[in-house]
Amino acid sequence: MRLLVSPVNASEAEAAMAGGADILDVKNPREGSLGANFPWMIRSVADVSAGRIPVSATIGDFDYKPGTASLAALGAAVSGADYIKVGLLKIRSRDEAADMLGNIARSIKDFDEGKRLVAAAYSDYARVGSISPMELPEVASRSGADVVMVDTAIKDGMTTFQFMTEAEIAEFISAGHDRGMEVAIAGTIKFTDLALLKRAGPDIIGVRGAVCGGDRSGEIKEELVRRMKADIS
Ligand SMILES: O=C[C@H](O)COP(=O)(O)O
């Protein structure tokens, strides 16, 4: 299980790397759960990594705008992200999801076939009216995504484990693996959730709040990243 940590700037990226993060995931929480950061901020985090670990970048919590999302995704790829992550926030059907994901995948892979698309749905989909994560693996796979992920859309302290049972998380992971994709789980993961996650066995877990000391508007702390990395090893 690899540890994805979400810094907002280069100094947080340094703390995350020093603590042993496996993936740096640049985001901008002021613009949403998967809010996009600026191109120069993605570049500065890529400079911190200097190729030692992959860099991921979120491009936003999207409504149905395949063209806008494709251009944002290309911007993240050009700025140095290896993994480009899109949140399917106001996407209500598999057809809309396929149109989004297929065009984004084409945009980043035409630029560099090594770029990876992360398709993210939300465990709390029912309260925001988006597509269920359980519908994601099939459509993501046929649309060219490399990773499927769940996160929470609303960061109010509710966790993915309050919206999905352990059996549902395991089913989501199996569905992704069966289709040859990696699977990532996020959504206010706490240290106390790690035992469940080890049983479920995603490829990646994504965190911010827990490694900021519980308040995701705080700052990433190297020692908490180190502790989490040790706890999942
Ligand atoms: O991609 C991971 C997210 O940044 C998770 O953030 P969170 O742990 O604060 O919910």
The ligand as an SDF file (V2000), in Angstrom:
LIG
                    3D

 10  9  0  0  0  0  0  0  0  0999 V2000
   -6.2320   12.7280   -2.0250 O   0  0  0  0  0  0  0  0  0  0  0  0
   -6.3470   12.7390   -0.8150 C   0  0  0  0  0  0  0  0  0  0  0  0
   -7.0250   13.8340   -0.1050 C   0  0  0  0  0  0  0  0  0  0  0  0
   -6.2430   14.9730   -0.0730 O   0  0  0  0  0  0  0  0  0  0  0  0
   -7.4590   13.4170    1.2340 C   0  0  0  0  0  0  0  0  0  0  0  0
   -7.5780   14.5090    2.1150 O   0  0  0  0  0  0  0  0  0  0  0  0
   -8.1420   14.2480    3.5770 P   0  0  0  0  0  0  0  0  0  0  0  0
   -7.3180   13.1520    4.1870 O   0  0  0  0  0  0  0  0  0  0  0  0
   -7.9740   15.5430    4.3030 O   0  0  0  0  0  0  0  0  0  0  0  0
   -9.5660   13.8550    3.3980 O   0  0  0  0  0  0  0  0  0  0  0  0
  1  2  2  0
  2  3  1  0
  3  4  1  0
  3  5  1  0
  5  6  1  0
  6  7  1  0
  7  8  2  0
  7  9  1  0
  7 10  1  0
M  END
$$$$
